[in-house]
Amino acid sequence: MIPELKYDDKGLIPAIIQDIESGDVLMMAYMNRNSLEMTLETGFTHFWSRSRQKYWKKGETSGNVQEIKEILYDCDEDTLLIKVIQRGQGACHTGNRTCFFRKIIKT
């Protein structure tokens, strides 16, 4: 059952994807209610692409799927934390394990 969540004016909610074993933050993407339902039904992450205006299953073409283990939501009910087992090479389309591989260096 999906709780009452606070979606933005476009019906989207940010979803932070975290590796359940290492704790690494793998990526952040957007979901709407339908993609969250698809995620719950299939056991794999599904998102809404803001640029392509369509649904996508993570790893559908690459094989780098994310198996859902736990879905949490924050105290403001406006952000999801999805803990997964990352299958395949990694989460990032660049080939990196995580999308968060670059640092801002303080000068």
N, C-alpha and C positions, 0 to 999 in steps of 0.2 A: 504494500500500500504506500502510495506517495503522499508525504505530508504536505501541508500548505507551505509552499515556498514562495519567495518574493522574486519574481522574474522582472527583468528590466522592461522598458517600454516597447521593446521588440520581441518580448516573450522569451528572453534568453537568461541563462544563469551560468556564471563561470564555474568550470569544473577543473579542479586541480587533481592531477593524476600522480599517485605516489606508489613507488615500489614497496609492497608490503614487507618484503624481506630486508632490504637495505635501508629503507626510509628515504631514498633519493626521490626528489621531485622530478618526475619524468617530463611532464608537459602541462599546459593549461589550454583548454579549449572551451567552447560554449555548447550548452545543451538547451533544448527546450523541453517541454513536457513530453512530447512524443519521442524524442531521442532518449530521454530518461526511461520511458516505458520500454523502448526497444532494448536498451541496456539491461534492464531488469529481466525482460523476457528471455533474452538470449544468453546472458551471462558474460557478454563482451561489450566493450565500450562502443557507443554510437554517439555521434556529435552532429551539430548543425554547422555547416560551413557558411560563414557570413559572406565570404567572397564569391563562392559558387552558388549560394542560395539553394543548397540541397543537403540531404543527410549523407553521412559517410560513416562506415564502420572502420575503426582504426585497424590497419593491417589488412584490409580487404584485398589489396593488390600486392602488398609487400610480404604478407605472411606474418608481420610483426604485430600480432594481436595482443590485446590486453584482457586477461581473464579476471573478472570481478571477484574480489574477496570480501569487500566491505564498502558501504557507501555511508558517509557521514555528512551532516550539514551543520553550518556554524550557528552561533547564538542569534545572529540577525536573520537567519533563514534565507540568506541571499548568495551563498557560495557552497559548492559541494566539494568534498574531499573523497576521492575514489581511490581505494587501495586495491592494487592489482598485482597479478603475476604477469610480468612482461615477457611475452614469448618472442622468439626470433632475435634479430640483431639489436634492436632498440626502439625507442619511441620517436626519435627525431627523423624527419624526412631527409636530413643531411647525412644520415648514417651514424650519427652519434647516439649513444645510449639514452641520453637525456637532452631535451631542448635547451637546458640551462648549462651550457658549457663555456660561455664567454663571461669575462669579468670586466667590470668598470674599475679602472685603476685610479686611485686617488693620487693627484699630483701635488 
